[in-house]
């Protein structure tokens, strides 16, 4: 006897029961009955798995079982739907759709696709469990955020697959697919962070929000708060903390970007980047130890960050990326490594991502690994200290000194780990 059948049935039963428990819990909290609880969902999962196992003997049996199950679900919808409608609860299909998905999860388990079955089950469970959160998000969703989401879906899933994946121009600097992929990836990372900030809300405080803001644009946050710090000259540590924590998040963001493109290069940068990010976080936390009232508008100002994805800024990212690729390759050809480092230093005052992803691409074949590491270290450290310069020029200079002090430890951590590496 094939013992793998028990594994197939066991996985189906476990995943289906998990979803069934959520449905049962929802019914009990809502004080109403629906067509399927934990036992029914468990049996549906088993039915799906068994139907696939039996299909190896007869596809007709599989088709009949599936058709019969779907008929039962439709009947259950009309029977329980009328009851819900009469009680004033409205007619919904959530449990019925969940039941069909559990049947499919059972089939996937029967096929031995345990990972896919688990992913589908956890997705279904999350959608069911976070019902109230999803409804609240839908109510709070602004029109510009909805439009931004649609735009992002278009550039990611419509435009990107249509672009040619080959290089053009001098030094083969321009690859439409790679440039657009960078637009999708960097914008997507920022967009997810923005959604997380909206989800957390101001009640989570500036620590969480500031860190997430660093995944959107720590430089933009520095510019915004520099103007605010001039209006509140007596407030120093909270502004310094917010910028320091956002600047620290930048190291983790860049490391993720590089890892996606070039895991080997990311491995060489792993310890320095994490060390610098950790040093920045510790320095930021030290600022909080000095009791100073946090202005109420700091959290609000962070939450007022505009949706980071719109087509115009995304195109700017792509253009800057292409320009940096051309400049880096030209500089390397004209004056060698020093040209690349100079490009990194200048770019650091404006943007980190373009140099980071450019170097990750250029070092993909194992060439220029050392130059790529040095260039990325230069650009992240330049960008880090530029935030102190922003406050020194446009904001409260006391805040600038605090930021510079924290980032001095960041520089030290990066220098030591780079030398040891």
Order of alpha helices (4+ residues) and beta strands (2+ residues): alpha-alpha-alpha-alpha-alpha-alpha-alpha-beta-beta-alpha-alpha-alpha-alpha-alpha-alpha-alpha-alpha-alpha-alpha
